[in-house]
């Protein structure tokens, strides 16, 4: 698998990562097969969050991986915090407490990347900076990032931090493209011209922040996959056409579309199916043309101005 650098860090990882939100639904043996299959395909960054399975996904991962010092050095662990029942919490106390819980569940001494999960309007950036400094000084977290944040939210936080944010995790799929749409429709009076992502795509490129694309096969937020969905006939027909051309699956083509963008976006794939992950990671070895990228974008229902 091709490698990318995460932000301005020294972390070099496979350009496709595995999201572990559903790992709590697996047995230890099933999870072990998923993890080791991912590593065999070149996937070495595993994305977690303290809320996934109520924390159980992290525990299942550690048990299945049989975490030890030697094995730990071969993978990168990422987790997120900040979502609580009914509210968001970027307080120093919660960040520190959440990381301790994740470290215990993952049976590791350190997290490679910690992301703040959803923007907290009650955030005190000075508190976040204090928490990050403590975690970095104690060797518990090596790098930091955010999830679902716009440029000004990141700027506010960065004003107080002593280091770079290296990741912004944002929803992106072939049929969920607001961060791209707004860039095409500058000064237009149509729905795609509405600025929903506040130029997050360009901001992250300017500041060498890696965008991680979550839900790369979903339409809406939780509505379900668009791959093979009869509600999306045009994009599925085009995906199938190109999949046959490149001898990959339609899911791999949907990932190849994301990887083709020069922003070097890293998809976070959440499948727990070993064969499907093998099929998807084939996307790393193909590069669709500019014309094909735009054909897929238009087939997804987007009109160019």
N, C-alpha and C positions, 0 to 999 in steps of 0.2 A: 504494500500500500504506500502511496505517496505520503510524505510527511509535511507538516506545516509547523511554523513557530507560533506559539501562543503569545500574542501581543509583543511587548518588548522584553519578555522574559527569556530565560535560557531553556525553556521547555520546548522540546520538539516531539510532536505526537503524530499519530496517524490522522489523516484528514477526515476520517469518519469516527465518531465516538459512539459508545453504547450508553443509552439512558436506562437506569436500573429501577425506574418507578414501579414496575410490575414484578420485580424479583421476589417480593414477598408471597406471590401466588405459587411459587415453585418449591419443590422439595429440595433438600440439600444436593441430592444427586443430579436433579434436573438443572439446578443453578450452576453446578460445577461444569456440566457439559456446555451450558451457554457461555460461561466465562472463558473456558479454555478454547472453545471454538472461536470466540471473538479474537482471542490472542493469536490463534493460528491464522486468522484472516488479516492480521496487522492492526487490529483495534487495541489500543493500549491506554485510552482514557475512558474511565468509567464514571458516569455522572450520577450523583445521588442527591438527596435532600433529606433533611431531618424529618419531614412530614411524609415521605414516601412509605406507605404501609404503616404509618405511625412509628417509623423508625425501624420496622422489621426488615425492610428491604436491605438496609445496611448490615444488619445482623446476619441475614441469610447469605449475603455476599461474602462476608468474612469467613463464615463457617464453610461455605462451599469452596472458597479459594484456598482454604487452609493457610491463612495468613501467617507468614513468617518473614524475617528480615530479608532473606535472599529473594523470595518471591515478590516482596513489596517493591524492590528496586526495579522490577521489570514492568511495572504499571504506574499509571498516574491516577490518583483518586481526587475527585472533585465532589464537593457537597455544597448545599445551600441552606440558608437559614433566614428567618425573618417573618415567616407566615405562622400565625398562631390562630387558634379557633376564634373566628370573628373579628380579628384585627391583625395588623402588621406591627412588627416590633424590631426596630434597629437600635434599641438601647444597648449600652455597653454590657449590662448585666446579662441580657438575653443572648447576645452574640457569644459571649464567653461561655455561658452555660450550654448553649446549643453545640458549640464546637467540642466541649468536653464529652457531651453525650455521643456525638458522632465518632469521636476518637475511640471511645469505649466499644461502641457497637461494631466499628470497622476493625477493631483490634490492631490499631496502628498508632505510631507515635506522632505522625504528622499528616496533614492534608496538603496536597499539592496546590489546589486552588479552592478558595472559599468564595462563594458568590452570595450576595444579598438578594433574596428571592423576588420580592415585589416592592415597589417604592412605598416608603412609609412617610407620609406627609408630616408626621410628628418627629421625624428624625432630627437629632442634634448632631450635626456632622463632627463636632468636636468629640462627642462620645464614640462615634464610629472610629475616628482616628485613634483614640485611646485604646479601644478594643483591638484594632488591627495591630497597633504597635506592641501591645502585650503579647498577642499571639505570635507575632513575628519574632520578637525577642526571645520568647520561650521555645522557639522552634516547632510550634504546633501547627502553624500555617505558613507556607512558603510564598504564596502569591494570592492576590485578591482580585475580585471582579464583581460584577453586578448582573442582574437579570431583569429584563423588561423596563429598562430606564431610558429616558430621553436625554439628549445632550446637556440640557441645563441642570437636570438632577445630578448627572455625573460631574459636571463642572463644580456644582456646589460642594459635593463630597470631596472632590479632588483638591479644592482649595485648602483643606485641612489635613489631607493625607501626606505622609512622608514618602510615598512610593506610587508607582503607576498602577492604575486599574488595567488588567490585561484582557478581560473578557466582558462582553455584554451578551447575554443569552436572550434572544428575541424570537418570537414566533415567525416562521417563514416556511411556506410551501408553495408549490406551483400555483395553487388556487388561493393563497393568502399572501398578498404581495404589497401591502400598503407602503412599506418603506421604499419599494421600487416605484410604485405608481406615482407617488407624489413628485419624484424626480423627473418623470416624463411630462407631467402636466403643470409645469410652472406657469402661473398667471393665466390659467384657464378657468372657465366657469362651468366646471363639470364635477361630478362626484370624485373621480380619482385625484383631482387637484387639491382636495381637502388634506391638510397636513396632519396626519395621524401619528407619524413617527418622529416628527420634528427634525428631519434630516439626520436621523440616527445612523443611517448607512454611510453617508459622507463624513459625518463626525468621527465615526469609528475608523474609517480609512485614513483620515487626516491624522489621527492620534495613535495609529498602530494598535488598535484594540480589536481583538478577534471577535467577530460575531459568531455565536453558536446558534444554529437554527433548530429550535425545538418544534415538535409536531410536524416534521417535514412531509408527512403523508395525510395530514388532516385538513378538513375544510371546517371553517368556523373554529370555535375553541374546543368544544367537546363533542361536536356532532358526529364525528367518525371519519373514516378514510375516504378520500376521493378516488383512490385507485380501484378500478373495477366497479365503481359506483355508477349506476345507470343515469343518475342525475347530472353526470358530467360526460356526455357522450363524445364531444369533440376532442377534449384533451386526452381522454382515454384512447381514442382512435389514433391520435398523433403519437402518444406514448408507445402504443403497440407497433405502429409503423416503424418508429426509430429503434425500438427494442429489437425488432427483427433485423434491421439493418446492422446493428452493432452486436447482435447475438447475445443480448442480456435480457433481463426481465423488465417489465414496465416500471417496477419499483426502483430498479437500478437507474433507469432513465430519469426518473423524477429526482433522484439524488445527483445524477450527472448534471442536470440542469442547474442545481444549486452550486455545485463545484465549479461550473464553468465561469461563474462570476469572478472578476479579478480581485474582489475583496477578500478572497481566500476564506470564505465562510465554511465553518465546520458543522455539518449536520449531526444532530444528536438523535440517533435511531433507537427506538424503544422496543424493537421486536425481541421476544424471548424464544423465537423459532430459529434453530440453528441453520437450517437450510436457507431460510429467507435471508438471514444475515449474510451467509455466503454469497447468495445471489446479489444482494444489495452492494456489498463491498467491491463487486466487479466494476462499479461505477468509477472507482479510483483509477482505472486503467484505460478509460476512454475520455476523449474530449470532443464534445459536440461542436459544430461550427456556429459562427455568429448567426447565420441564417436559421439554423435549427433551433437555437435558443429563442429567437424571436418567434418562430413558428409555434413553439410550445407556449410561449407567453400569450400569443394571440388566441391560440386554441383554448386557453384557460378562461377566455371571455374578456380579454383586455383589448381595448381599441387604442391604437397609437394616435396621438393628436396630429 
